[in-house]
Amino acid sequence: MDHRDAAHTADGRSHGDATPDAPAATGPLAGLRVVEMGQLLAGPFCGQMLGDLGADVVKIEDPAKGDPLRQWGRELPRGESLWWSVVGRNKRSVTLNLREAEGQDLARRLIAGADVVLENFRPGTMERWGLGYEALSELNPGLVMVRVSGFGQDGPYAQRAGYGAIGEAMGGLRYVVGDPSTPPSRMGISIGDTLAALFATIGALAALRERERSGRGQIVDSAIYESVLGVMESLVPEWQVSGYQRERTGAVLPNVAPSNIYPTRDGQWLLIAANQDTVFVRLAEAIGQPELATDPRYATHGARGERQAELDALIAEYTLGQDADPLHEALDLHGVPCGKIFRPVDMLTDPQYRARGSITEVDHPILGPVSMQNVFPKLSRTTGTVRWPGPPLGQHTAEVLAELGVDGAALAALRERGVA
C-alpha cells in the first residue's frame, strides 16, 4: 500500500478524525497514522507528542492488563492513573495479544496502512513476532519504524535491560546532578525516557520529511543513553582535550555569581541570575546596596566568582527579610532576571501560564475536569490540541478493527480466544 493512500479510513474520514464524537485534530500531523506498541514511557511519550500534533495514534495494548502506566503514579483517584491521562491522551486504545499469531496478523494489517510504527521493546522482540522492519517494509515500503531502547538496536549491550535510570547514569547525567556532599542524584522526573522520546520524535519527523523525496521509509533508532549523552553540552571534549571533569555543584555553577536560589521571609525560594556585570549593578541597586557594584571584591565577573559563597550569603541575608512576590516585583523593575521556584499551585494561578494557555483542562469520563500541560510547541496556524485524555483499555478496539473489515461477530470470536 502506498503511504499516501493510507491517510483516510474506509468511510473517507481522515485518520485524525477517526473517533466520531471527539474533537477533530487540528495539528500539522493530522491525517498521519501512527501505530504505537510498547509500554511505559520512552516509546509512549513519543506517541503522545505525535498525537498532540494531530496524528491518529493507535495504541496496541495487551488485552489482560494494558500498559502498566495505567496503574502507575502516587495518586490513583477512583483507581485512575493521572499519569496515564497525560501520556495516553489523544490515542485510540486497541487490545491485541501480540504473542498470538492472529494478533500479529491484525497488527500487520494495521501497520500496512500506517505511516509510523513505534515500539520500545527489547531489541529482537518485534522480529520474534514476525513484525521486524524487513517484513513490515515489504508490506509498506514507506513505513517509518521508530525503535526506542536502552542501548540501541546493535552493539554489545543491545540485549541488556535498559531502563531510563541506567541511560541517565551511562549518558553522564547522574554524575553531575546533586550536591557535591551527596552521592549522584536523580531528577524528579524520568528525564532519560523523555529525552529518548524527544529524539525519537525528531527522528520520526526527519524520516517522514525524507520520505517525501524518496518515497521510502527507514528505521529511527533512539537509544536512551545516547539521548542523554546528546544533551551533555561539552562534557566529553572538556575531559578529552583539557582533562577537566565536571562535578556535582548543587544549585550553583562554579565561579558564576550571583546565580543561585535564595530563601525569602515567607518560606519561598527565588532564583536570581545576576552574574553579568551590568545586571549585577542593577541587582545592587534593587537591594539598596549600590556600593557593591563598585566594591573591588564584587565589581567584576571574576572577582564575584572567587567570592561566590560570600556573595550568596550576603544576598540571602537580604532576601530573607523580604516576601517573595514584592521582591520579585522589585527585581523585575530593575531588570534583574529572577523567578520563583514553581510548584503546581503556582502554575495553576500564574498570569503567564494563563495568558499562553500553558495548562489546559481536559474532561475525563470518570474524574471530570483534569488539568494538565498543554501541547508544546505552539504553531501559529496549525497548533495541536489535547482532544481527550488517556482512554479506557480497549475503548477503540471495535472502531479500529472495523476499519480493517472486522465485524462484530468476528471481534467477539477474537475476544473469546483472548486475541483482542
HELIX and SHEET records of a PDB file:
HELIX    1   1 HIS A    3  ALA A    6  5                                   4    
HELIX    2   2 HIS A   15  ASP A   17  5                                   3    
HELIX    3   3 ALA A   42  ASP A   52  1                                  11    
HELIX    4   4 PRO A   68  GLN A   71  5                                   4    
HELIX    5   5 PRO A   77  GLY A   79  5                                   3    
HELIX    6   6 LEU A   82  VAL A   87  1                                   6    
HELIX    7   7 ALA A  101  ALA A  112  1                                  12    
HELIX    8   8 THR A  125  ARG A  128  1                                   4    
HELIX    9   9 TYR A  133  LEU A  139  1                                   7    
HELIX   10  10 GLY A  164  MET A  170  1                                   7    
HELIX   11  11 LEU A  173  VAL A  176  1                                   4    
HELIX   12  12 ILE A  191  SER A  214  1                                  24    
HELIX   13  13 ILE A  224  LEU A  229  1                                   6    
HELIX   14  14 LEU A  235  SER A  242  1                                   8    
HELIX   15  15 ASP A  277  ALA A  286  1                                  10    
HELIX   16  16 PRO A  290  ALA A  293  5                                   4    
HELIX   17  17 HIS A  301  GLU A  306  1                                   6    
HELIX   18  18 GLN A  308  THR A  319  1                                  12    
HELIX   19  19 ALA A  324  LEU A  333  1                                  10    
HELIX   20  20 PRO A  344  MET A  347  1                                   4    
HELIX   21  21 PRO A  351  ARG A  356  1                                   6    
HELIX   22  22 THR A  397  GLU A  403  1                                   7    
HELIX   23  23 GLY A  408  GLU A  416  1                                   9    
SHEET    1   A 6 LYS A  91  THR A  95  0                                        
SHEET    2   A 6 ASP A  56  GLU A  61  1                                        
SHEET    3   A 6 ARG A  33  GLU A  36  1                                        
SHEET    4   A 6 VAL A 116  GLU A 119  1                                        
SHEET    5   A 6 VAL A 144  SER A 149  1                                        
SHEET    6   A 6 ILE A 219  ALA A 223  1                                        
SHEET    1   B 3 SER A 259  PRO A 263  0                                        
SHEET    2   B 3 TRP A 269  ALA A 273 -1                                        
SHEET    3   B 3 CYS A 338  LYS A 340 -1                                        
SHEET    1   C 2 ILE A 359  HIS A 364  0                                        
SHEET    2   C 2 GLY A 368  GLN A 373 -1                                        
END                                                                             
